[in-house]
């Protein structure tokens, strides 16, 4: 399995203008975007199969995201108190991280399933697109830094 596919799909989504909320889950359906369909040469059957995967897994992602948000709320509420019980804080932090991990795993599994729908050539196009986007982003960062030099570190 190519460990870069899920981030590639997310970057591909961003490249085609689909909105993505702050948690990284594509809001837009990139497989329905005419530009993405054309560039990847997705077939109608592939689009339908990806849509079925998405619709099957999406309710679980919604529930997992809601659970994570609830855990974050509880953790933030505790941390905002004038005095904090370290043991309780540690427990809430652990719960929040477990919730985040479950959500990320479910997303990764969805993208793995979507990956199986794509041909090797389509996966390669996504990887190429990812590399192009990385290069453009690095170029923008260099222009934004004083002196335009390479990133620190």
N, C-alpha and C positions, 0 to 999 in steps of 0.2 A: 504494500500500500504506500502511496506517495504521501508523506506526512505533511506536505504543503498544500494539499488539495482544498481543505476547508478554508484556510486563509485566502487561497487563490480565488475560490468562488466568491468570497466576500469582497475581495478587491475587484473582481470582475463586475460584481453588482455595482460597486461604487463607480466604476469606469463608465457604466452605461446609464448613470444618473438615477438609479433606483435609490430611494431614501432608505437609510439604515438608522434605526434608533441607537442611542448611546450604548446599548448592550451588545451591539454588533449583529444582531439578527436582521437579515434583510427584510425590510418592510415590503418593498416592491418585489414582484415575482420576475426575477431576471430572465427566466425561461419563457416568459410571455413578452419580453421586450423585443420588438422587431429587429433592432440593431444587434442584440446578443444572439438572437435566433439566426440571423443572417451570417454574422461573423463565425459562429460556431457550426453553422449548417445543421442545426437541430431539425430532426424530422418531426412531423406531427405526432407520431407515436412516442417519441422521446419526450416531447412537451407534455403529452397526456400522462405518461408514466411518472415524470417528475412532479406533476401537479398532484397525482394520486398519493405519492410519497409525502409530499408537503401537507396535504389535507389530513392524512392519517396521523402524522406526527405532530402537527401544529397544536392540537388541544393539549398534548402533554407538555409542550414547550411553554404554552400559556400558563399552565398550572405550576410548572417549575419556576417560571419567572415570577409569578405571584408569590410563591413561597419564599423565594430569595428576597423580594421586596419587603415582605413582612419581617423576615429575619433582620434585614438591614434597619428597618424602622425600630425594632426592638433594641438592636445594638446601639443605634444612634441615640435613642431615648435614654438608655442606661448611661452612655458616655457623656451625655449632657448634664447629668446630675452633678450637684456640688461635690458629693463624695461617691466614689465608685467602689463596689465590692469586687476585688480582683478575681476572685473565684467565679463569680457570676459573669463578669465581663469575659473571662477566658472561655466559659461555656458558650456564651452567645457568639463570640468570635468563631469558635469551632463550628457551631451550628450554621452560621452564615457561610463559612467556607465550604461546608459539606453541601449546602444548597447550591452554591455557585458551581461546585464541581459537578453535581448532578445535571445542572442545566447545560454546562459545557460539554459533558459527555453525550447528552441527548442530541445536542446540535452536531457534534462530531459524527455520531452514528448516522444522523440524517444525511449529512454531506457524504459520508462513506456510501450510503445506499444510493444517493444521487450519482456519485462517481461511477457506480457500476452500470448506470444507464448510458453514460457517455462512452464514446469510442476513444481509443488511445490518441487519435489525432485531435479530437475535441479537448481532451485533457491537456494535451501539449499546447493547444492554443490558449487555454486558460493560464497555463504556466508562463507562456510568452507574454501575455497581457499583464500578468502580475509583475514580471521583470520590467516591462516598459513603465508601468506605474511607479515602481520603486525608483527607477532612474529619474523619472520626472519629479517625484517627490523630493529626492535628494537634491536635484537641481534647484528646486524652489527654496529648499532650506538653505542652500549655499548663498542664494541671492538675498535671503532675508537676514543672514548673519553679517555683522559688521566685518568688513574686509573680504567677505565672500569666500573665506577659506573652508577647508574640510571640517566636518563636525568634530567637536572635541572628543577625545578618548579613542 
